[in-house]
Amino acid sequence: MGLSIIILAAGQGKRMRSSLPKVLQPLAGKPLLAHVLASADALAADDVCVVYGHGGEAVKAANPTHNIRWALQAEQLGTGHAVQQAMPDTPGENRVLILAGDVPLLTPMTLARLLSETPQADMAVLTVDMDDPTGYGRIVRKNGRVKCIVEQKDASAEQRALTEINTGVILAPGDKLKGWLAKLGNSNSQGEYYLTDVIAMAVADGVEVHGIKANSSVEVMGINDKKQLAIAERALQARLVEELMQQGVGFADPARVDIRGTLTCGKDVFIDINAVFEGNVELGDDSKIESNNLIRNSKLGAGTVVHSNCHIEGATTGSHCEIGPFARLRPGAELANNVKVGNFVEIKKSTIADGSKVNHLTYIGDAEIGKNVNVGAGTITCNYDGVNKHKTKIGDGAFIGSGVELVAPVEVGAGATIGAGSTITRKVPEDGLTLERSKQKSIEGWTKPVKKGTS
């Protein structure tokens, strides 16, 4: 028996007070829906359908490469109505697992347990106990089995006292689910077609309904407003950091780190406070990330140290590099081994070979820098002529003095020395000293300007 997964993602999310559809609100750098789809992928379902509605084109555009079957819910007439839109093309011989696009913290492990603990001919509901169940549908049991689910507005005083609630996750045989959905009515306080009504139908048909509890209410929390989104963000960050600590990663304060993507770490990595990782980031063995750094889509080699207040994006380093403080590596920055990039240095689309140093107040763009080069403070590669970018090449062992302008395209030979304050526009020969300065002058009779008075 195969598995179909239906994800309900048609809600507008008015309480978000946002022009962005609710299921596209970001959580740890990815839309809410992306987290649910990742859990679906982990279950290896042979059919995944997303029921969309509000902001539908944006929702579809956010998942261009995912193998999804889309079903439109043009009118939001309840959860039962939403599932009805997906059922015509759902294989009847499959088990059907129904998820919500705004419940992103539900783990594949919990869903796998739901599947494994439910006989294929039976039905199951994922439940959880809550200290305050207000607003949620209550699970009504008889002899330990689920008898029905009663929504808050339709519940009696006795039923409202129950603390076990419905999470919205339901597993059912596809052919039977189609029959139950066809019988749904909307005679309730909301005038909607409740998916939960199929539970009582299953019981009436003699189908056993299992109530399987999730590990925590946090895992199954729905996201309806920005406050809940923030709570979910911290919960997910805590989970991600916990996983990394179990792998041996050290944190100065686990609560003050944000991972918005995938962070892969080697052995003996240490991460200080207020570090933010976005996209795919890899940190090699013994690397150290000091405080207040943003690292995005980058790979840092073993033993690399990133001092405080750096911005690194689309960069790679070899082993034992030293970056910062206050350095910026832009996309295409490639550092080899034992490279030092110091404070207020910006590197863009450039390669820097082993042992070279760019220590202070410098811009390097569209450049190839050889081994053991020293680039002095205040040096810039003038790589842009207003229309096109040009390359600067610096040979092994060259020494670039402070305040040098390298006007690309230009090449500096191996072992060359360029005197401070030079503007280099032509090829520099190897090994020798090259200077380019105008004669120093002191202008006699010159006086400082005086601030004009006001009338």
Order of alpha helices (4+ residues) and beta strands (2+ residues): beta-beta-beta-alpha-beta-alpha-beta-alpha-beta-alpha-beta-beta-beta-alpha-beta-alpha-alpha-beta-alpha-beta-beta-beta-beta-beta-beta-beta-beta-beta-beta-beta-beta-beta-beta-beta-beta-beta-beta-beta-beta-beta-beta-beta-beta-beta-beta
